[in-house]
Amino acid sequence: MRFTETPLQGAFVVELEPHSDERGFFARSFCRREFASRGIDFEIVQANISFNSKAGTLRGMHFQREPAWEAKLVRCSQGRIYDVIIDLRSDSPTQGRHFGVELSGDSFKALFVPRGFAHGFQALEDDTLLEYQMGEYYTPELSTGIRYDDPAFAIEWPLPVSLISQQDLLWPPYLK
């Protein structure tokens, strides 16, 4: 596995290192030792799937409040997405900054999202499928979000928003 640090402290793009032969390839998509060797404490407790039927669908920006802040490893296994994270940690030198990366079923890249980040994505193709490996259990009473179009971040989404939940439209603006 190859880890490329993003401009946001503790967040990484994770790429597979496939071993190929005439049958295709084999690669590890997660290895606790590989993460730990980079100082990343990530224990998977839950796995989720998100299917998005229409390009332009936007989900986000979601997070859980303390003490249930979630770390996650996000991979697009079918289609393409623009994946965005925002550092919300008050003690971080990159607090309030965001980072976006395209993930696709063809690239085999994943994005590691540390605890204390908001996360969202936009489907760039119809029939897009994501897989999340989560480091915290879903806790509905601590689940929240901030608006995807909050001027505090000025995120440039690649497509016009075609579908978004009513809840995602009702998230409040970001307050430090």
Secondary structure as GFF3:
##gff-version 3
##sequence-region A 1 176
A	DSSP	beta_strand	2	5	.	.	.	ID=ss1
A	DSSP	beta_strand	12	15	.	.	.	ID=ss2
A	DSSP	beta_strand	19	21	.	.	.	ID=ss3
A	DSSP	beta_strand	24	26	.	.	.	ID=ss4
A	DSSP	alpha_helix	32	36	.	.	.	ID=ss5
A	DSSP	beta_strand	46	52	.	.	.	ID=ss6
A	DSSP	beta_strand	58	64	.	.	.	ID=ss7
A	DSSP	beta_strand	72	78	.	.	.	ID=ss8
A	DSSP	beta_strand	80	87	.	.	.	ID=ss9
A	DSSP	beta_strand	98	104	.	.	.	ID=ss10
A	DSSP	beta_strand	109	113	.	.	.	ID=ss11
A	DSSP	beta_strand	117	123	.	.	.	ID=ss12
A	DSSP	beta_strand	128	134	.	.	.	ID=ss13
A	DSSP	three_ten_helix	140	142	.	.	.	ID=ss14
A	DSSP	beta_strand	143	145	.	.	.	ID=ss15
A	DSSP	alpha_helix	166	170	.	.	.	ID=ss16
###
